Amino acid sequence: MLELITNVNNAVNSVVWGWPALILLGFVGVLMTCLTKCFQISHIGHWFKMTIGAIFSDKNVVGHTKDRSISQFQSLCTALAATVGTGNIVGVAGAIMVGGPGAVFWMWAIAFFGMMTNYSENVLGIYYRRKNSEGEWCGGAMYYLRDGLGAKPGCKGIGKVLAVLFSCFCLLASFGIGNMTQVNSISGNMQSVFGVPTWLTGIVVLLLAGLVIVGGIKRIASVTEKIVPFMVVIYIIGAVIIFITNISHAGAVFSTIFRGAFALKAAGGGVIGYGIKLAIEQGMKRGVFSNEAGLGSSVMVHSNSNVVEPVQQGMWGIFEVFADTIIVCTLTAFAVLSSGLVDLETGVTVASYNGLELTKANIVSTVFSMHFGKIGSGFVAIAIMLFAFSTVLGWSHYGTKACEFLLGEKSTIVYRVIFVIAIFGGAVMGDNLAWDLSDTFNGLMMIPNLIGVIVLSPQVMKITKNYVNRVLKGKKEKPILSVFPDIQAQQEKKLNAR
C-alpha cells in the first residue's frame, strides 16, 4: 500500500512542482511587488511600526476579544504556529543537503517576493470575509475565489470550481504539511535523542493536540500566543550564539550560498545546469513549505482577526514571512553551513559525524550538540517538538475552515476527530514519504490560490492605494474595507470610533 501511495505521489508531485508551477509562484510575487510599488521595501518602516511595533503600543492589536474573533497578535501567533515549524529546521537542512548551499539564496528570493504574495492573500481574505451563524469570521482563498473571481464576467462557474478544489486540497494538506510531517519530525527526534518509541510519542501528541483542537480557534489562539513567542525567541537566541561563535566563517558561508545559487561550482561537482535546478527547486519548495506564502493557508486564521483595515492584516502577512524565513531560516542555514559538516568549497554535506549518519532530521541537533553538548541536541529536539506541535494546532484550524466551506459547520467536529486520530499515523510513517506527500499537497493548494490572486490583483492594488492615500498621505477618501455593503458600514463605524 505504501509503495502504491509513493508511486502515485511521485507522479503527481512531478507535475505540481514542475517548472510551470515554480514560475507561476515567482511570477505572482514579482507581480504583486510591482503593483504595490515594492511595498515591502518602500514602506518598511510603516509595516514594522504597525506590526511588531504595535504590539507594545496598541491595545487593539494584543487585547483579547469578547466576541468570536481573535486579536491581531493572536492571528499572527497562530499563523506563525503553522509556519514556524519543522520547515525552519528539518526543511532548511534538507534543502542544503539535497540542493546545496545555493538553495538558501532561492529561499531568500522566494521569501522576498513571497512577502507581497502573502500580503495580497491577507488583503483579499479580509476584504471578502464574512461571518458564519455563530458569529465567527470566515475567510480564505475559497471565499475570494468564489465571491471575487466568481464575480468577474463569465467566471461564476470557474470561481466556484476553484474554490471547491482549493478547499479539497487544503483538507489533504492539513493531513500532510499540518499533521503527518510535523508529528513525524517530533517522533523521529524523540527517538534519536531520548530513545522514546515513535508509537508512544504519537499517542502523547494525539492526546495533547486533541485537548486543544476540540476547543476551536479561541482555544488554539490562546495556546499559540503563549507557545510561539517563547519558542521562537529561545531558538533564535541559541542560533545567534552559534552565529557569533562562528562569525569568522560568515564570509565563506555567504560566498558558498551565492556561488551555489548560480552553480558557479555545482553541489557535489555535478553538471552545472543540474546544480542550478536542484538549488532552485529545493530553495523554492522548502521556502514555501516554511512560510507558506502562495498557498493561501494562513489567510484562514488572519481572517479571524478583529482587524478593520485589510491592508493592516496584509502587513502582518509581510512580517510573518520576514520572521519565518529571513530570520529563523537564515539562522538555521548559517548554523549548519558554519559547523564544518558542509564542505564550503563543494557544498557537499559529510555523510556522518562521530559515527552518527547525518540526515535532514538530525543535522541541526548535531550542530547544536557541537556547541552546547548534550543539552544542545536535547534543546533542538524539544524545539522541534514545540514548533511541530504548534504547527499541528494551526493547521487543524485551516482544515476545519476548508471542511466548513465544503460540508457546512456541523461537519467540522467530525473533521477534528479524524485529524487528531491521524496524528498517530504521522508518528510512525516513513520519513521521506511524509515529506513527499506534503510537497504534493502544497503544490495542489497553491495553483487555484495563485490564479485567484492574479485575477484579483487590481483589487489589491486599489485597496493598497486607498490605504496609502488615507493613512500615509492624509488624503480624504472613503475607506475600502469589505466587498459586502453591510460589513463595510459596520467596519467604517469601528474605524471612526478608534
Residue pairs with C-beta under 8 A, 6 or more apart in sequence:
2 430
2 433
5 433
5 437
6 433
6 436
9 433
9 436
9 437
9 440
10 436
12 440
12 444
13 436
13 439
13 440
13 443
15 21
16 440
16 443
16 444
16 446
16 447
17 281
17 285
17 439
17 440
17 443
21 443
21 446
21 447
22 280
22 281
22 284
24 446
24 447
24 450
25 110
25 117
25 284
25 288
25 294
25 446
25 450
26 109
26 110
26 113
26 284
28 117
28 120
28 294
28 450
28 453
28 454
29 110
29 112
29 113
29 114
29 115
29 116
29 117
29 293
29 294
30 113
31 454
31 457
32 113
32 116
32 117
32 119
32 120
32 453
32 457
32 460
33 39
33 40
33 113
33 116
35 457
35 458
35 460
35 461
36 116
36 119
36 120
36 460
36 461
36 464
39 47
39 116
39 119
39 318
39 464
40 47
40 112
40 115
40 116
40 119
40 318
43 468
43 472
46 315
46 472
47 315
47 318
47 319
48 319
50 312
50 315
51 76
51 315
51 316
51 318
51 319
52 319
54 61
54 72
55 61
55 62
55 73
60 71
60 72
60 306
60 498
61 71
61 72
61 73
62 71
62 72
62 73
63 71
64 71
64 74
65 71
65 306
67 135
67 306
68 134
68 135
68 136
68 137
68 217
68 218
69 136
69 137
69 304
69 305
69 306
70 78
70 217
70 218
70 221
70 301
70 304
70 305
70 306
71 221
71 305
71 306
72 305
72 306
72 307
72 312
72 313
72 316
73 225
74 221
74 222
74 224
74 225
74 305
75 221
75 301
75 302
75 304
75 305
75 307
75 313
75 316
76 316
76 319
76 320
77 221
77 224
77 225
77 227
77 228
77 229
78 217
78 220
78 221
78 224
78 225
78 301
78 393
78 394
78 397
79 298
79 301
79 302
79 316
79 320
79 394
80 224
80 228
80 232
80 320
80 323
80 324
81 224
81 227
81 228
81 390
81 391
81 393
81 394
82 178
82 292
82 297
82 298
82 301
82 390
82 391
82 393
82 394
82 395
82 397
82 398
83 290
83 291
83 292
83 298
83 320
83 324
83 391
83 394
84 228
84 231
84 232
84 323
84 324
84 328
84 387
84 390
84 391
85 182
85 290
85 387
85 388
85 390
85 391
86 181
86 182
86 185
86 384
86 387
86 388
86 391
87 286
87 289
87 290
87 291
87 329
88 290
88 324
88 328
88 329
88 332
88 387
89 185
89 332
89 364
89 380
89 383
89 384
89 387
90 185
90 360
90 361
90 364
90 384
91 286
91 289
91 290
91 329
91 360
92 104
92 107
92 286
92 290
92 329
92 332
92 333
92 336
92 364
93 332
93 336
93 360
93 361
93 363
93 364
94 282
94 286
94 360
94 435
95 103
95 104
95 107
95 282
95 283
95 285
95 286
96 103
96 104
96 333
96 336
96 337
96 342
96 349
97 349
97 358
97 359
97 360
97 363
98 278
98 282
99 106
99 267
99 278
99 279
99 280
99 281
99 282
99 283
100 260
100 266
100 267
100 268
100 275
100 278
100 279
100 347
100 348
101 253
101 256
101 257
101 259
101 260
101 267
101 333
101 337
101 342
101 344
101 347
102 257
102 258
102 259
102 260
102 261
102 262
102 263
102 267
102 275
102 276
102 279
102 283
102 347
103 260
103 261
103 278
103 279
103 280
103 282
103 283
103 286
104 257
104 260
104 261
104 283
104 329
104 330
104 333
104 337
105 257
105 258
105 260
105 261
105 279
105 283
106 261
106 279
106 280
106 282
106 283
106 284
106 287
107 283
107 284
107 286
107 287
107 290
107 325
107 329
107 333
108 325
108 326
108 330
109 283
110 283
110 284
110 287
110 288
110 293
110 325
111 287
111 291
111 293
111 321
111 322
111 324
111 325
111 326
111 329
112 326
114 287
114 288
114 291
114 293
114 294
114 321
114 325
115 293
115 317
115 318
115 321
115 322
116 318
117 293
117 294
117 450
117 453
118 291
118 292
118 293
118 294
118 298
118 317
118 318
118 320
118 321
119 314
119 315
119 317
119 318
120 314
120 453
120 457
120 460
121 141
121 293
121 294
121 296
121 298
121 299
121 317
121 449
121 453
122 298
122 299
122 302
122 303
122 310
122 313
122 314
122 316
122 317
123 310
123 311
123 313
123 314
123 460
123 463
123 464
124 144
124 148
124 299
124 310
124 452
124 453
124 456
124 459
124 460
125 139
125 140
125 141
125 143
125 144
125 299
125 300
125 302
125 303
125 310
125 313
126 139
126 302
126 303
126 305
126 307
126 309
126 310
126 313
126 314
126 481
126 482
127 144
127 148
127 310
127 459
127 463
127 480
127 481
127 482
127 483
128 139
128 143
128 144
128 147
128 148
128 482
128 483
129 137
129 138
129 139
129 143
129 303
129 482
129 487
130 137
130 138
130 139
130 143
130 484
130 487
131 137
131 138
132 138
132 404
132 409
133 409
134 409
136 217
136 304
137 303
137 304
137 305
138 303
138 401
138 404
138 405
139 299
139 300
139 302
139 303
139 304
140 170
140 296
140 299
140 300
140 303
140 398
140 401
140 402
140 405
141 163
141 166
141 296
141 299
141 448
141 449
141 452
142 163
142 164
142 166
142 167
142 170
142 402
142 405
143 163
143 405
144 452
144 456
145 159
145 162
145 163
145 166
145 448
145 449
145 451
145 452
146 159
146 160
146 163
147 159
147 483
148 159
148 452
148 455
148 456
148 459
148 483
149 155
149 158
149 159
149 162
149 451
149 452
149 455
149 456
150 156
150 157
150 158
150 159
150 160
150 163
151 159
152 159
152 455
155 455
162 448
162 451
162 452
163 405
163 448
164 406
165 448
166 296
166 402
166 445
166 448
166 449
167 402
167 403
167 405
167 406
168 402
168 406
169 441
169 444
169 445
169 448
170 296
170 297
170 398
170 399
170 401
170 402
170 445
171 399
171 402
171 403
171 406
171 415
172 441
172 444
173 295
173 297
173 395
173 398
173 399
173 438
173 441
173 442
173 444
173 445
174 395
174 396
174 398
174 399
174 402
174 419
175 399
175 419
175 422
175 441
176 434
176 437
176 438
176 440
176 441
176 442
177 289
177 292
177 395
177 438
177 441
177 442
178 391
178 392
178 394
178 395
178 396
178 398
178 399
179 392
179 395
179 396
179 419
179 422
179 423
179 426
180 422
180 425
180 426
180 429
180 434
180 437
180 438
181 426
181 434
181 435
181 437
181 438
182 387
182 388
182 389
182 391
182 392
182 395
182 426
183 201
183 202
183 205
183 388
183 392
183 423
183 426
183 427
184 426
184 427
184 429
184 431
184 434
184 435
185 361
185 384
185 388
186 201
186 205
186 384
186 385
186 388
186 389
186 427
187 196
187 198
187 201
187 202
187 205
187 426
187 427
187 428
188 198
188 361
188 362
188 431
189 361
189 362
189 365
189 380
189 381
189 384
189 385
190 196
190 198
190 201
190 381
190 385
191 197
191 198
191 201
192 361
192 362
192 365
192 381
193 365
193 377
193 378
193 380
193 381
194 378
194 381
198 427
198 428
199 424
199 427
199 428
201 427
202 423
202 424
202 425
202 426
202 427
202 428
203 424
205 389
205 392
205 423
205 427
206 420
206 421
206 423
206 424
208 389
209 389
209 392
209 393
209 396
209 420
209 423
210 420
212 219
212 220
212 223
212 393
213 220
213 393
213 396
213 416
213 419
213 420
214 416
216 400
217 301
217 304
217 397
220 393
220 394
220 396
220 397
221 301
221 304
223 390
223 393
224 390
224 393
224 394
227 386
227 389
227 390
228 390
231 383
231 386
231 387
231 390
232 323
232 328
234 383
235 328
235 383
235 387
236 327
236 328
236 331
238 368
238 372
238 376
238 379
238 383
239 328
239 331
239 332
239 334
239 335
240 331
241 371
242 331
242 334
242 335
242 338
242 339
242 367
242 368
242 371
243 250
243 331
243 334
243 335
243 338
245 371
246 334
246 335
246 338
246 339
249 337
249 338
249 344
250 334
250 338
252 344
253 334
253 337
253 338
253 344
255 344
256 337
256 342
256 344
256 345
256 347
257 333
257 337
259 265
260 266
260 267
260 275
260 279
260 347
261 276
261 279
261 283
262 276
263 272
263 273
263 275
263 276
263 279
265 345
265 346
265 347
266 272
266 274
266 275
266 276
266 347
267 275
267 278
267 279
267 346
267 347
267 348
268 275
268 346
268 347
268 348
269 346
285 439
285 442
287 325
287 329
288 294
288 295
288 442
288 446
289 438
289 439
289 442
290 324
290 325
290 329
291 320
291 321
291 324
291 325
292 298
292 442
293 317
293 321
294 446
294 449
294 450
295 442
295 445
295 446
295 449
296 445
296 446
296 449
296 452
296 453
297 395
297 398
297 445
298 317
298 320
298 398
300 397
300 398
300 401
300 402
301 394
301 397
301 398
302 313
302 316
302 317
303 313
305 313
305 316
307 313
308 481
308 491
308 494
308 495
308 498
309 467
309 479
309 481
309 495
310 463
310 467
310 480
310 481
311 463
311 464
311 467
314 464
332 364
335 364
335 367
335 368
336 342
336 363
336 364
336 367
337 344
339 366
339 367
339 370
341 349
341 350
341 353
341 358
341 363
341 366
341 367
342 348
342 349
342 350
343 349
343 350
349 358
349 363
350 358
351 357
351 358
352 358
353 366
356 362
356 366
358 366
359 431
361 431
364 380
365 376
365 377
365 380
365 381
365 384
366 377
367 376
368 376
368 377
368 379
368 380
369 376
369 377
370 376
372 379
392 423
396 416
396 419
396 420
399 415
399 419
400 412
400 415
400 416
403 411
403 412
403 414
403 415
404 411
404 412
426 434
453 460
462 480
463 480
466 477
466 479
466 480
467 479
467 480
469 475
469 477
470 476
470 477
470 479
479 491
479 492
479 495
481 487
481 488
481 491
481 492
481 495
482 488
482 491
